[in-house]
Amino acid sequence: MAGFTILGVLRAGCAIGPSAAFGAVRFVALLTLLGMAAVTSARQVERGPLLQTPRAAHQVTPLADGSLLLTGGCSGLSCSPAERTSEIYQPALRRWVKAAPMADARIAHVSAPLPGGAVLVAGGWTGTAATASAEIYDAGRDTFVPTRALATPRMDATATPLPDGSVLVIGGATATNQPVASAERFDPVHRAFYPAGVMAEARVHHAAVRLDDGRVLVTGGLTAPNQGSDRAELWDPATSRFRPAAAMARPRCKHAAVRLRDGRAMVIGGSPDCGDTRRMAETEIFDPRTGRFSAGPTLHDARYKIVGAAVVLPDGRVVVAGDAAAAEIWVPGQARFARVAGGPGRALAFSTASLLPHGGVLIAGGYDDDIRPTPSSWVLQPGQ
């Protein structure tokens, strides 16, 4: 079914007569009900403008004017060197423009929007060590201003914006295979980090998503060399503490997590041991009302290294990009994701997917199987 498209079946049916066309429509309806449509050409991925610099393991953060700030990442073979550079995607002009450099080079750092349109950038790998340094991007002045550092150096942590404008930074690693259990909360008023609890399990390469009630769900991650976790925890803003949540069905590492429009959270793909030979196509859905995970829709392509490559569209559909030749989209209620026509045509790890103001999705960068970052970007037009 690799070459199958819904539109192709309908066109073929119309070409051979009304009864065949009706049969084709019934066939497509059956496939839709079963969640088996492999590709849909109604949703296209178009080639976007080239980045100023090839990148992978970077961060993309929305700015107040609808543009997107891309920071850091690696630009050369073997994901080296670490980049200080940044650039901005201007959706109306469909172009990347150079922005001010950061004070420090960063790979696998965190970033998050702050009240007033600023952006927090913190932690990451400098090329020689994990860093605790942090800085704030001032969009009006196009400049990065150093701010107070994290208490602990962290790379591959998560940063979750909270309703009060603060940012929760969770876990990460101080060095390879040295995960961190602590969390820190950035206060934008005092421009400083404060302790925000300690998880029951130190973890890196995990995922975190804020729920509708303000709690933050933390899932999976690497807890020891080649050992992923199936455990989840919930951070409570009222107490600034973590408590255990129900376990997932499988360990997951370098996966993605998004909050669905109905208030549940979807955990997507990953690897049980953080290795590339055991990529996962399964998803799980956490229901805050029951506190439990259940099986979710299945990806067509097993994926990992996608922590920043999944987004929820305004209408509730979920787009997943990265680590496969094509992006995929899920319609709520379906049993399976559908591949999107067009796209990179190759697996790119540690790429990013970001919502655009018009409802499209910008897919940027990533590295291939030879660990060679790309300057390419793509724009997904999700259609109806």
Phi, psi and omega in degrees: 000015185299327183262009185284133169226147178300313183298323179297318179297317181295318179297317179298318181297316179296331182284338186249003173126158185300318183293320177293322179298317179298321177296321179296318179298316178297321180296316179296318179301319178297315179299321180297316179299324182275355181068033189253001181295119187284320183218144172234122181276357178285346179240116189248149170249122182255150175295131177259182179289153179289141171297158175296329184219138172302143184209150166211160182056038177260185175229145175235130185228133179290143174256166187297333183272006179094351175281173185234131178264123177252128183236141168059214186094183177252151187237352184234181180306147182060026179057050178210143006274171171284141185260138168268344188288159174218163178208165185235132174267125178256104186300321183296326182261354181050056180210155172262136176234148180294139175240177182297150176283154174285165175290327182234146172288143184212131168239143176056042177267188174238155174212155180200146176289147178242160177304142179089358175097000177281170180227130175272133174232129186210153173065200180105181179256126183274352187112341177231335183196162170289146183240154174258357186293155180216155178209162182237130178271126176260106185293324181297326181255357184049060179211149173260133181241121178301142176232181182299144187280161168300156175288332184231132173300138184213135167233153182056037171274185171237151177233122184241115175295138180252160185301333181275005179095351177279173183229128179263119179254123189238134169061217186102193181222143176276339176198172181305128180062027177237073184291159184245140179263342187278162174230155177225148181242125179271124178264112183290342178286310180270352180052054181210157176264143179229151179303141183223035175100169181229130179287159175291338186225124173293138184206148174223159184060033177266188174224152180219143180214136179278132178272169183297331181274005177096345176289159179242123178270128178244129185232141168058211181109172176271127180250341179200164181309125178061024182231106174275166182244145172259003185275151178230154178222157179240127176266130183256119181293337181289328183246348185057040179228156175262148170222151182297144172246175177300150180282154172284169179290331184218152172297148179218141180215141181058043180254185177238160174213138179224153174270126179279163183294336180275005176097348176279173179235135179255130176255130196234126171061214181104191179220140182289342182230014182065019179254156186277357180269355183230044177302151184243142175256352183281151170238162174226152181239126178264128178254112181299336182288325180258341182074020184232159175263147172223163181296137178250189180294156183261136172288151172287324182243126175296139186216148164212182189056048184233024188303329179251019190241028176226136180220157175253126179286160180304332181271003176101349177290155183245130177250132177236129178235176175088146174059026174200164185290335182225151172285167178226155180225142180240131174262125180310133182100343179277155182273349185210150171289157175244137176293149179256133180295142181085183177117194187299326183079006178202160180283129178232114182275151178056038168273176180234151173233128186225139177291142175254158184301328182276001178101356175281181180230129176264123176253127188227134169064205185110162176242154184272190183294342176268011182055052179241108182296150180249150173269005187283153169222161181221151177241121178267124175258105191289343180067202184256000000 
